[in-house]
Amino acid sequence: MIVGTAGHIDHGKTALVKALTGVDADRLKEEKARGITIDLGYAYSDLGDGRQLGFVDVPGHERFVHNMLAGATGIDAALLVVSAAEGIKPQTVEHLQILDLLGLDRGIVALTKADLVTEDQLLERMTEVEALLATSTLKGAEIVPVSALTGQGVDELKAKLLALGESVRSTTGFARLAVDRSFVLPGAGVVVTGTVHAGEIRVDDRLLLTPSGLEARVRSLHAQNRPAEIGRAGERCALNLTGPKLTKEAVRRGDWVVSPELHAPTDRLDVRLKLLASEPHALKHWSPVHVHIGAAHVMGRVALLEGDSLAPGASGLAQLVIEEEIGALVGDRVILRDPSATRTIGGGTVVDPFGPPRNRRTPRRLRELALMEELEPIAALISAEGGFVDLARLGLALNLRPEEADRRLAEAGGVRVQGFGFRPSTLAAVRQDIVDTLGAFHEANADAPGMPPERLRVSLKQRWPAPVFRALLEGEAAAKTVVVEGGFARLPGHSLTLTPRDEALWRKISAELARERFKPPRVRDFANEFREPEPNVRKLLRQLARLGRVVEIAPDQFFLRPAVAEMIAIAHGLGPDFTAAQFRDSLDNGRKLAILILEFFDRHGITIRRGDLRRTIPQKLGQYGAPPAGIPA
């Protein structure tokens, strides 16, 4: 178990840790010179049965609360230190508020310097502390009078700390360690220290640093101040890391060392936020704040999701828009301080670490967040009307291994379709909706090859998000209840066929289109070459366009569908910004035709034009199918 100290400056936190462990946690020269704790200190006590009790000693001065927060988020229990001689002070209150916002409900109060007061004064201080704790998560915590100088109460305090129990952090998920310190050890290299929040870390594990993405291998490790092969959730660990680009400067306090599966930097956190009742004013939408999460300290803004202000003492949903990417998962605790970093104003719990940049306040999104706050979010999400769950995304947010996500889905009575989970009744309803919608379309458009998938999506009774709909449609195609080809979806029994004469003409035309795929002949050229009336050729090619075999880029200018997919891939390969001349040279088909193709791309949202430059839109790259083999998409 890891115990964190808390309390006002000069109330004896460091001296008490030394009395409990024999270790002076002040490690900086400035700390020794000034007699105050500035940064985090660490100490361990051998329990005699193979276990170690770890202590994180935090600074009590108001100017170093940011350092206190870096250590407090990794602890299992709190040791709130109050001087019996001085009583409750401002940082006593603020540190207790922070512990409350972190949800820490295991802790003990040490009433230090008990040798300096009378019995009556001691009882008075205990009454004051009990009243302070009454509205916090530490309500009812034991209060132990101690003296680091005389040793009074130290053994009793240690026994009561042990009685709090061990860490309850999960070792079943992927590994993540919050870095609160990094340094270079001569002969060893980069060493990082921090608390393992989940999973297990082993020697030779290959991990990633979040948010940088740097690779690192664990050369050796210490767990709870002892050499070890494994560091488990709930233990403080020191990792000796090695990697191709790893330096002391590349690792910062606030980074995470994670299993590769958990590397997902984010800058938008949807949270359940509580504003402290002591705040003099309501918190307004888009207020700037200091954000503390894990050991990280970053700037951000509060986007309120349920109104334009949050009253003191109230809680509500909000999105924290962070100025730089960080690591976060569901359940992580967040502390907010005012723009000048002089006081703690509130805090909360991460509901979704991957908040959307748009539509964050819609009724649908707010319902989704409410379901994600349930004890079993997978079950809650699929049980809602029309509900579904993105298993990969939610599994990452909850730190669930894929097999665990599947197990929870099965326990909730759900079924998996292409990476998404649904209730069987929801799945049956949407499948029937797809069949009915396609059937009605075929009846009204007998000469059409089918519905474009996007038109089908927006025609269904429920407006499914595009990725979910694609998964559903792929599932139906795999089950052969729907056919998807040539850019259209249709029922298996619906088909359009060419007459033998048109089929013969199409074979000749398609050969020419394939031979000149980027500079195909026009309708009149085919008419002249094959001695066919121009209207007949035009009618045939437009019928083939409806069948999804060709695309009419410009009037009477038809391209094979795979050629269009290839041209999109070529445009994308030119880089983020390209000119018409670069595109023309890549296709070698002349400026006039290249411009016609680009204007077609612009109209269909495949490219966006700014002045003389264009760039492709990633979401539209597959609109006309995958490019031929060997062409990068």
C-alpha positions as CSV (number, residue, x, y, z in Angstrom):
1,M,0.0,0.0,0.0
2,I,1.1,3.6,-0.7
3,V,0.3,6.3,1.9
4,G,0.5,9.9,1.0
5,T,0.9,12.7,3.6
6,A,-1.2,15.8,3.5
7,G,-1.3,18.9,5.6
8,H,-0.1,22.5,6.2
9,I,3.5,23.5,6.0
10,D,5.6,23.0,9.2
11,H,3.0,20.6,10.8
12,G,5.6,17.9,10.8
13,K,4.8,15.6,7.8
14,T,8.5,14.9,6.9
15,A,9.5,14.4,10.5
16,L,6.6,12.0,11.0
17,V,7.6,10.0,7.9
18,K,11.1,9.7,9.2
19,A,9.8,8.5,12.6
20,L,7.7,5.9,10.8
21,T,10.4,4.7,8.4
22,G,13.8,6.0,9.5
23,V,14.1,7.8,6.2
24,D,14.4,11.5,5.6
25,A,12.2,12.1,2.6
26,D,13.6,15.6,1.9
27,R,16.2,15.0,-0.8
28,L,16.8,18.4,-2.4
29,K,19.6,20.8,-1.1
30,E,17.1,23.6,-1.0
31,E,14.8,21.5,1.1
32,K,17.6,20.9,3.6
33,A,18.6,24.5,3.7
34,R,15.1,26.0,4.0
35,G,13.7,23.3,6.2
36,I,10.6,22.9,4.1
37,T,9.5,20.2,1.6
38,I,9.4,21.5,-1.9
39,D,9.0,18.4,-4.1
40,L,7.8,14.9,-3.5
41,G,9.8,12.7,-1.2
42,Y,9.6,8.9,-0.8
43,A,10.2,6.5,2.0
44,Y,9.5,2.8,2.8
45,S,8.9,0.8,5.9
46,D,9.6,-2.9,6.1
47,L,6.6,-4.7,7.6
48,G,8.7,-7.9,8.3
49,D,6.5,-10.2,6.3
50,G,7.9,-9.5,2.9
51,R,5.6,-6.5,2.4
52,Q,6.6,-2.8,2.2
53,L,4.6,0.2,3.3
54,G,5.4,3.1,1.0
55,F,5.1,6.8,1.8
56,V,4.8,9.7,-0.5
57,D,5.7,12.9,1.4
58,V,4.2,16.0,-0.2
59,P,5.0,19.7,0.3
60,G,2.6,21.7,2.5
61,H,3.4,25.2,1.2
62,E,0.6,26.7,-0.9
63,R,3.2,27.5,-3.7
64,F,3.9,23.8,-4.1
65,V,0.4,22.4,-4.3
66,H,1.1,21.4,-7.9
67,N,3.8,19.1,-6.6
68,M,1.5,17.8,-3.9
69,L,-1.1,16.9,-6.5
70,A,1.5,15.0,-8.6
71,G,2.1,12.6,-5.7
72,A,-1.5,12.5,-4.3
73,T,-3.1,10.9,-7.3
74,G,-1.0,7.7,-6.9
75,I,-1.8,6.9,-3.3
76,D,-4.1,4.4,-1.7
77,A,-4.5,6.0,1.7
78,A,-4.0,9.4,3.2
79,L,-2.1,10.4,6.3
80,L,-3.5,13.9,7.1
81,V,-1.1,15.7,9.4
82,V,-2.4,18.4,11.7
83,S,-0.3,20.2,14.3
84,A,-1.8,19.9,17.8
85,A,0.0,23.2,18.6
86,E,-1.4,25.2,15.6
87,G,-4.6,23.4,14.7
88,I,-6.3,23.6,11.3
89,K,-4.6,25.9,8.8
90,P,-5.4,26.9,5.1
91,Q,-3.4,24.1,3.5
92,T,-5.0,21.6,5.9
93,V,-8.3,22.5,4.4
94,E,-7.1,22.6,0.8
95,H,-5.3,19.3,1.1
96,L,-8.4,17.7,2.6
97,Q,-10.5,19.2,-0.2
98,I,-8.1,17.6,-2.7
99,L,-8.2,14.2,-1.0
100,D,-12.0,14.5,-1.0
101,L,-12.1,15.3,-4.7
102,L,-9.8,12.3,-5.4
103,G,-12.3,10.1,-3.6
104,L,-9.8,8.9,-1.0
105,D,-11.9,7.3,1.8
106,R,-9.1,5.4,3.5
107,G,-6.9,7.5,5.8
108,I,-5.8,8.4,9.3
109,V,-5.2,11.8,10.9
110,A,-2.0,12.3,12.8
111,L,-2.2,15.0,15.4
112,T,1.5,15.9,15.6
113,K,3.5,17.7,18.2
114,A,1.2,16.2,20.9
115,D,4.0,16.7,23.4
116,L,3.7,20.5,23.1
117,V,0.1,20.7,24.3
118,T,-2.0,19.8,27.3
119,E,-4.6,17.0,27.4
120,D,-7.4,19.5,27.2
121,Q,-5.9,21.3,24.2
122,L,-5.4,17.9,22.6
123,L,-9.1,17.0,23.0
124,E,-10.1,20.4,21.6
125,R,-7.9,19.9,18.5
126,M,-9.4,16.4,18.0
127,T,-12.9,17.9,18.2
128,E,-12.0,20.5,15.6
129,V,-10.5,17.9,13.2
130,E,-13.6,15.6,13.6
131,A,-15.8,18.6,12.6
132,L,-13.6,19.3,9.6
133,L,-13.7,15.7,8.4
134,A,-17.5,15.4,8.8
135,T,-18.3,16.5,5.3
136,S,-15.4,14.7,3.5
137,T,-14.7,11.2,2.3
138,L,-12.5,10.8,5.4
139,K,-15.4,11.2,7.8
140,G,-14.9,9.0,10.8
141,A,-11.2,8.5,10.2
142,E,-9.2,7.7,13.3
143,I,-7.2,10.5,14.9
144,V,-3.9,9.5,16.5
145,P,-1.9,11.9,18.7
146,V,1.8,11.6,18.0
147,S,5.2,13.2,18.6
148,A,8.0,12.6,16.1
149,L,10.4,14.0,18.8
150,T,9.4,11.7,21.7
151,G,8.1,8.7,19.7
152,Q,4.7,9.1,21.4
153,G,2.0,7.3,19.3
154,V,4.3,6.4,16.4
155,D,3.9,2.6,16.8
156,E,0.1,2.9,17.3
157,L,-0.1,5.1,14.1
158,K,1.9,2.5,12.1
159,A,-0.3,-0.3,13.3
160,K,-3.4,1.6,12.3
161,L,-2.0,2.4,8.9
162,L,-1.4,-1.3,8.3
163,A,-4.9,-2.1,9.4
164,L,-6.2,0.0,6.5
165,G,-5.4,-2.9,4.2
166,E,-3.5,-3.2,0.9
167,S,-4.0,-1.6,-2.4
168,V,-7.1,-2.5,-4.3
169,R,-5.9,-1.5,-7.8
170,S,-6.6,-4.0,-10.6
171,T,-3.8,-6.1,-12.1
172,T,-6.0,-7.5,-14.8
173,G,-5.8,-4.7,-17.3
174,F,-2.9,-3.4,-19.4
175,A,0.0,-1.8,-17.5
176,R,0.2,2.0,-16.9
177,L,2.6,3.9,-14.6
178,A,2.3,7.6,-13.9
179,V,5.7,9.2,-14.0
180,D,6.4,11.6,-11.2
181,R,10.2,11.7,-11.5
182,S,12.9,11.0,-14.0
183,F,16.6,11.0,-13.8
184,V,19.8,9.5,-15.2
185,L,21.7,7.0,-13.1
186,P,25.4,6.7,-14.0
187,G,26.0,3.3,-15.7
188,A,22.3,2.5,-16.0
189,G,20.7,5.3,-18.0
190,V,17.2,6.8,-17.7
191,V,15.2,5.9,-14.6
192,V,11.6,6.9,-14.1
193,T,9.6,6.5,-10.9
194,G,5.9,6.5,-10.2
195,T,2.9,4.5,-9.1
196,V,1.6,1.5,-11.2
197,H,-2.0,2.4,-11.6
198,A,-3.0,-0.9,-13.4
199,G,-1.7,-4.1,-14.7
200,E,1.8,-5.5,-14.2
201,I,5.2,-4.4,-15.5
202,R,8.0,-6.9,-16.0
203,V,11.6,-6.8,-16.8
204,D,12.1,-6.8,-20.6
205,D,8.6,-5.5,-21.3
206,R,8.4,-3.2,-24.3
207,L,6.4,-0.2,-23.4
208,L,5.5,3.2,-24.8
209,L,5.6,6.7,-23.3
210,T,2.4,8.6,-23.5
211,P,1.9,11.2,-25.0
212,S,5.2,11.2,-26.9
213,G,4.9,7.6,-28.2
214,L,8.6,6.9,-27.6
215,E,9.5,3.2,-27.3
216,A,11.1,1.9,-24.1
217,R,12.3,-1.5,-22.8
218,V,12.4,-2.2,-19.1
219,R,16.1,-3.1,-18.4
220,S,15.5,-3.6,-14.6
221,L,13.0,-2.4,-12.0
222,H,12.6,-1.8,-8.3
223,A,9.2,-2.3,-6.7
224,Q,8.5,-0.8,-3.3
225,N,12.2,0.1,-3.0
226,R,13.4,-3.5,-3.7
227,P,14.9,-5.2,-6.8
228,A,12.1,-7.1,-8.5
229,E,11.1,-8.9,-11.7
230,I,7.5,-7.6,-11.6
231,G,5.9,-4.3,-10.6
232,R,2.2,-4.6,-9.8
233,A,-0.7,-2.2,-9.6
234,G,-0.6,-0.4,-6.3
235,E,3.2,-0.4,-6.0
236,R,5.7,2.4,-6.4
237,C,8.2,1.4,-9.0
238,A,11.5,2.7,-10.4
239,L,12.0,1.6,-14.0
240,N,15.4,1.6,-15.7
241,L,14.4,2.2,-19.3
242,T,16.3,2.0,-22.5
243,G,15.2,3.0,-26.0
244,P,16.5,4.5,-29.3
245,K,15.4,8.1,-28.5
246,L,15.1,7.9,-24.8
247,T,16.8,10.7,-22.8
248,K,16.1,12.3,-19.4
249,E,14.7,15.3,-21.2
250,A,12.3,13.1,-23.3
251,V,10.5,11.9,-20.2
252,R,8.6,14.4,-18.1
253,R,6.6,14.4,-14.9
254,G,3.0,13.7,-16.0
255,D,3.9,11.2,-18.7
256,W,2.6,7.7,-18.6
257,V,4.6,4.5,-19.2
258,V,2.0,2.1,-20.7
259,S,1.5,-1.1,-22.6
260,P,1.4,-0.3,-26.3
261,E,-2.4,-1.1,-26.3
262,L,-3.0,1.8,-24.0
263,H,-1.1,4.5,-26.0
264,A,-3.9,6.9,-26.9
265,P,-3.0,10.5,-26.2
266,T,-6.1,12.8,-25.8
267,D,-6.8,16.4,-25.4
268,R,-10.6,16.2,-24.6
269,L,-11.8,14.7,-21.4
270,D,-15.5,14.3,-20.6
271,V,-15.8,14.4,-16.9
272,R,-18.3,14.5,-14.0
273,L,-17.2,17.8,-12.4
274,K,-17.8,19.1,-8.9
275,L,-17.3,22.7,-7.9
276,L,-16.2,23.2,-4.3
277,A,-19.0,24.7,-2.1
278,S,-16.4,27.2,-0.8
279,E,-16.1,28.9,-4.2
280,P,-17.3,32.5,-4.2
281,H,-18.8,32.4,-7.7
282,A,-20.3,30.0,-10.2
283,L,-17.9,28.4,-12.7
284,K,-18.7,29.7,-16.2
285,H,-18.6,27.9,-19.5
286,W,-15.2,28.0,-21.2
287,S,-13.4,29.1,-18.0
288,P,-9.6,28.7,-18.1
289,V,-8.2,26.3,-15.4
290,H,-5.1,24.4,-14.3
291,V,-5.8,20.7,-14.8
292,H,-4.1,18.0,-12.7
293,I,-4.5,14.4,-13.7
294,G,-2.2,11.5,-12.8
295,A,1.1,13.4,-12.2
296,A,0.4,15.8,-15.1
297,H,-0.2,19.5,-14.8
298,V,-1.6,21.2,-17.9
299,M,-3.7,24.2,-18.9
300,G,-7.2,23.8,-20.3
301,R,-10.7,25.1,-20.5
302,V,-14.0,23.9,-19.0
303,A,-16.7,23.4,-21.6
304,L,-19.9,22.8,-19.5
305,L,-22.2,20.3,-21.1
306,E,-25.5,20.9,-19.2
307,G,-25.7,24.7,-18.9
308,D,-23.6,27.8,-19.0
309,S,-22.6,27.8,-15.4
310,L,-22.0,25.5,-12.5
311,A,-23.0,26.7,-9.0
312,P,-20.7,26.3,-5.9
313,G,-21.3,22.9,-4.4
314,A,-23.0,21.6,-7.6
315,S,-21.8,18.9,-10.0
316,G,-22.3,18.4,-13.7
317,L,-20.9,17.0,-16.9
318,A,-18.2,19.0,-18.6
319,Q,-15.5,18.6,-21.3
320,L,-12.0,19.6,-20.4
321,V,-10.3,20.9,-23.5
322,I,-6.6,20.5,-22.8
323,E,-3.9,22.6,-24.4
324,E,-1.6,19.6,-24.9
325,E,-2.2,15.9,-25.2
326,I,-2.1,13.7,-22.1
327,G,-2.9,10.1,-21.1
328,A,-6.2,9.4,-19.3
329,L,-8.7,6.6,-18.8
330,V,-12.2,6.2,-17.4
331,G,-12.2,6.7,-13.6
332,D,-9.1,8.8,-13.5
333,R,-9.5,11.7,-11.0
334,V,-9.0,15.3,-12.1
335,I,-8.3,18.3,-9.9
336,L,-8.9,21.9,-11.2
337,R,-7.2,25.0,-9.8
338,D,-8.0,28.6,-10.7
339,P,-6.1,30.4,-13.6
340,S,-3.6,31.9,-11.2
341,A,-3.0,28.5,-9.5
342,T,-3.6,30.0,-6.0
343,R,-6.5,27.7,-5.0
344,T,-8.3,24.4,-5.8
345,I,-11.7,25.1,-7.2
346,G,-13.0,21.6,-8.0
347,G,-12.4,18.2,-9.4
348,G,-14.0,15.2,-10.8
349,T,-13.8,11.8,-12.5
350,V,-13.1,11.0,-16.2
351,V,-16.3,9.6,-17.8
352,D,-14.9,9.4,-21.3
353,P,-11.2,10.2,-22.0
354,F,-11.9,10.6,-25.7
355,G,-14.5,13.4,-25.8
356,P,-15.8,14.5,-29.2
357,P,-14.9,17.9,-30.6
358,R,-18.4,18.4,-32.0
359,N,-21.9,17.6,-30.8
360,R,-20.6,17.3,-27.3
361,R,-23.8,18.8,-25.8
362,T,-26.5,17.0,-27.8
363,P,-29.2,15.0,-26.0
364,R,-27.8,11.8,-27.6
365,R,-24.3,12.5,-26.3
366,L,-25.5,13.4,-22.8
367,R,-27.5,10.1,-22.6
368,E,-24.4,8.2,-23.7
369,L,-22.4,9.8,-21.0
370,A,-25.0,9.0,-18.4
371,L,-24.9,5.4,-19.4
372,M,-21.1,5.4,-19.3
373,E,-21.3,6.5,-15.6
374,E,-23.1,3.2,-14.8
375,L,-21.3,0.5,-12.9
376,E,-21.3,-1.7,-16.0
377,P,-21.2,0.7,-18.9
378,I,-21.1,-2.0,-21.6
379,A,-24.4,-3.5,-20.3
380,A,-25.9,-0.1,-19.9
381,L,-25.0,1.1,-23.4
382,I,-26.4,-1.9,-25.3
383,S,-29.5,-2.0,-23.1
384,A,-30.6,1.5,-24.1
385,E,-33.1,1.8,-26.9
386,G,-31.1,1.6,-30.2
387,G,-28.0,1.2,-28.1
388,F,-24.6,-0.1,-29.1
389,V,-21.1,-0.1,-27.9
390,D,-17.8,0.4,-29.7
391,L,-15.9,-2.4,-28.1
392,A,-12.4,-1.3,-29.1
393,R,-12.9,2.3,-28.1
394,L,-14.7,1.6,-24.8
395,G,-12.4,-1.3,-24.0
396,L,-9.4,1.1,-24.4
397,A,-11.1,3.7,-22.2
398,L,-11.9,1.2,-19.5
399,N,-8.5,-0.6,-19.8
400,L,-10.1,-3.9,-20.7
401,R,-8.3,-6.6,-22.5
402,P,-10.3,-7.7,-25.7
403,E,-11.3,-11.0,-24.1
404,E,-12.6,-9.2,-21.0
405,A,-14.7,-6.8,-23.1
406,D,-16.2,-9.8,-25.0
407,R,-16.9,-11.5,-21.7
408,R,-18.7,-8.5,-20.3
409,L,-20.7,-8.1,-23.6
410,A,-21.7,-11.8,-23.4
411,E,-22.7,-11.4,-19.7
412,A,-24.9,-8.5,-20.7
413,G,-26.6,-10.7,-23.3
414,G,-25.0,-8.8,-26.2
415,V,-23.6,-10.0,-29.6
416,R,-20.6,-8.7,-31.5
417,V,-20.8,-7.5,-35.1
418,Q,-17.6,-6.2,-36.7
419,G,-16.2,-4.7,-33.5
420,F,-19.5,-3.3,-32.1
421,G,-21.8,-4.8,-29.5
422,F,-25.6,-4.9,-29.7
423,R,-28.6,-6.4,-28.0
424,P,-30.0,-9.2,-30.2
425,S,-33.4,-7.3,-30.4
426,T,-31.6,-4.1,-31.5
427,L,-29.7,-6.0,-34.1
428,A,-32.8,-7.8,-35.4
429,A,-34.6,-4.5,-35.7
430,V,-31.9,-2.7,-37.7
431,R,-31.5,-5.7,-40.0
432,Q,-35.2,-5.7,-40.8
433,D,-35.0,-2.0,-41.3
434,I,-32.2,-2.3,-43.8
435,V,-34.1,-5.0,-45.7
436,D,-37.3,-3.1,-45.7
437,T,-35.6,0.2,-46.8
438,L,-33.8,-1.5,-49.7
439,G,-37.0,-3.3,-50.7
440,A,-39.0,-0.1,-50.8
441,F,-36.2,1.5,-52.8
442,H,-36.1,-1.3,-55.4
443,E,-39.8,-1.1,-55.8
444,A,-39.7,2.6,-56.5
445,N,-36.5,2.5,-58.6
446,A,-36.6,-0.7,-60.5
447,D,-33.9,0.5,-63.0
448,A,-31.4,1.5,-60.3
449,P,-28.7,-0.9,-59.2
450,G,-29.2,-0.2,-55.5
451,M,-28.8,2.5,-52.9
452,P,-25.6,4.3,-52.2
453,P,-24.6,3.2,-48.6
454,E,-24.7,6.8,-47.2
455,R,-28.3,7.3,-48.6
456,L,-29.3,4.0,-47.1
457,R,-27.8,5.1,-43.7
458,V,-29.8,8.3,-43.6
459,S,-33.0,6.6,-44.8
460,L,-33.1,4.2,-41.8
461,K,-35.5,4.7,-38.9
462,Q,-32.5,5.3,-36.6
463,R,-29.6,7.6,-37.7
464,W,-26.7,5.4,-36.9
465,P,-23.2,6.9,-36.7
466,A,-21.3,6.2,-39.9
467,P,-18.7,3.7,-38.4
468,V,-21.5,1.7,-36.7
469,F,-23.6,1.6,-39.9
470,R,-20.6,0.4,-41.9
471,A,-20.1,-2.4,-39.4
472,L,-23.8,-3.3,-39.7
473,L,-23.7,-3.3,-43.5
474,E,-20.5,-5.4,-43.5
475,G,-22.2,-7.8,-41.2
476,E,-25.2,-8.1,-43.5
477,A,-22.9,-8.5,-46.5
478,A,-21.1,-11.3,-44.7
479,A,-24.4,-12.9,-43.9
480,K,-25.4,-12.6,-47.6
481,T,-28.6,-10.8,-46.7
482,V,-27.4,-7.7,-48.6
483,V,-25.1,-7.3,-51.6
484,V,-22.6,-4.4,-51.7
485,E,-20.9,-3.9,-55.0
486,G,-20.0,-1.0,-57.3
487,G,-20.8,1.5,-54.6
488,F,-24.4,0.3,-54.1
489,A,-26.2,-1.8,-51.6
490,R,-29.0,-4.1,-52.8
491,L,-31.0,-7.1,-51.9
492,P,-29.7,-10.4,-53.3
493,G,-32.7,-10.9,-55.6
494,H,-32.4,-7.5,-57.3
495,S,-30.2,-7.1,-60.3
496,L,-29.9,-5.2,-63.6
497,T,-28.6,-7.0,-66.7
498,L,-27.5,-5.7,-70.0
499,T,-28.9,-7.1,-73.3
500,P,-26.4,-9.3,-75.2
501,R,-25.8,-6.5,-77.7
502,D,-25.1,-4.0,-75.0
503,E,-22.9,-6.5,-73.2
504,A,-20.8,-7.0,-76.3
505,L,-20.5,-3.2,-76.8
506,W,-19.5,-2.8,-73.1
507,R,-16.7,-5.3,-73.5
508,K,-15.2,-3.2,-76.3
509,I,-15.6,0.1,-74.4
510,S,-14.3,-1.3,-71.1
511,A,-11.1,-2.5,-72.9
512,E,-10.5,1.1,-74.1
513,L,-11.3,2.6,-70.7
514,A,-8.8,0.2,-69.1
515,R,-6.1,1.0,-71.7
516,E,-6.5,4.7,-71.3
517,R,-7.6,4.7,-67.7
518,F,-6.5,8.3,-66.9
519,K,-7.3,9.8,-70.3
520,P,-10.3,7.8,-71.6
521,P,-12.0,8.5,-74.9
522,R,-15.2,10.5,-74.8
523,V,-18.7,9.3,-75.8
524,R,-18.4,10.6,-79.4
525,D,-15.0,8.9,-79.7
526,F,-16.6,5.5,-78.8
527,A,-19.5,6.2,-81.2
528,N,-17.2,6.9,-84.1
529,E,-14.8,4.0,-83.3
530,F,-17.5,1.3,-82.9
531,R,-20.0,2.8,-85.4
532,E,-22.7,3.2,-82.9
533,P,-25.2,6.1,-82.5
534,E,-23.9,8.6,-80.0
535,P,-27.1,8.6,-77.9
536,N,-27.0,4.8,-77.6
537,V,-23.4,4.9,-76.3
538,R,-24.3,7.7,-73.8
539,K,-27.4,5.8,-72.6
540,L,-25.3,2.6,-72.1
541,L,-22.6,4.3,-70.2
542,R,-25.0,6.1,-67.9
543,Q,-26.7,2.8,-67.2
544,L,-23.3,1.3,-66.4
545,A,-22.7,4.3,-64.1
546,R,-25.9,3.4,-62.2
547,L,-24.5,-0.2,-62.0
548,G,-21.4,1.2,-60.4
549,R,-19.0,0.1,-63.2
550,V,-18.1,3.6,-64.4
551,V,-18.1,7.1,-63.1
552,E,-19.1,10.2,-65.1
553,I,-16.5,12.7,-64.1
554,A,-17.6,15.3,-66.5
555,P,-20.3,15.4,-69.3
556,D,-19.6,12.5,-71.6
557,Q,-16.3,11.7,-69.8
558,F,-16.5,8.3,-68.1
559,F,-13.8,6.5,-66.1
560,L,-13.7,3.0,-64.8
561,R,-14.5,3.0,-61.1
562,P,-11.2,1.4,-60.1
563,A,-9.4,4.1,-62.1
564,V,-11.2,6.8,-60.0
565,A,-10.1,5.0,-56.8
566,E,-6.5,5.0,-58.1
567,M,-6.6,8.7,-59.0
568,I,-7.9,9.5,-55.5
569,A,-5.0,7.5,-54.0
570,I,-2.5,9.3,-56.3
571,A,-3.9,12.7,-55.2
572,H,-3.6,11.7,-51.6
573,G,0.0,10.5,-52.1
574,L,1.0,14.0,-53.3
575,G,0.9,15.2,-49.7
576,P,-1.2,17.5,-47.6
577,D,-1.2,20.3,-50.2
578,F,-0.8,19.9,-53.9
579,T,-1.3,21.9,-57.1
580,A,-3.3,21.0,-60.2
581,A,0.0,20.9,-62.1
582,Q,1.4,18.2,-59.7
583,F,-1.7,16.2,-60.2
584,R,-1.6,16.6,-64.0
585,D,2.0,15.5,-64.1
586,S,1.2,12.4,-61.9
587,L,-1.5,11.3,-64.3
588,D,0.1,12.6,-67.5
589,N,-3.3,13.4,-69.0
590,G,-3.2,17.1,-69.8
591,R,-4.2,20.2,-67.8
592,K,-7.8,20.4,-69.0
593,L,-8.8,16.9,-68.1
594,A,-6.9,17.0,-64.8
595,I,-8.8,20.2,-63.8
596,L,-12.1,18.4,-64.7
597,I,-11.2,15.5,-62.4
598,L,-10.2,17.8,-59.5
599,E,-13.4,19.8,-59.8
600,F,-15.3,16.5,-59.6
601,F,-13.3,15.6,-56.5
602,D,-14.1,19.1,-55.0
603,R,-17.9,18.6,-55.7
604,H,-17.9,15.2,-54.0
605,G,-15.9,16.3,-50.9
606,I,-12.9,14.1,-51.8
607,T,-10.7,17.2,-52.0
608,I,-10.9,20.7,-50.6
609,R,-9.5,23.7,-52.5
610,R,-7.8,26.7,-50.9
611,G,-6.5,29.1,-53.5
612,D,-4.2,27.1,-55.9
613,L,-3.7,24.3,-53.4
614,R,-5.9,21.3,-52.6
615,R,-5.8,18.6,-50.0
616,T,-7.6,15.2,-49.7
617,I,-10.2,14.5,-47.1
618,P,-9.2,11.3,-45.3
619,Q,-12.8,10.2,-44.6
620,K,-13.6,10.2,-48.3
621,L,-10.6,8.3,-49.6
622,G,-12.6,5.0,-50.0
623,Q,-15.6,6.6,-51.6
624,Y,-15.0,4.8,-54.9
625,G,-13.4,1.6,-53.5
626,A,-9.9,0.6,-52.6
627,P,-7.1,1.5,-55.1
628,P,-5.5,-1.3,-57.1
629,A,-2.7,-3.3,-55.4
630,G,0.5,-1.4,-55.1
631,I,-1.1,2.0,-54.9
632,P,-0.8,3.6,-51.4
633,A,-4.2,4.7,-50.0
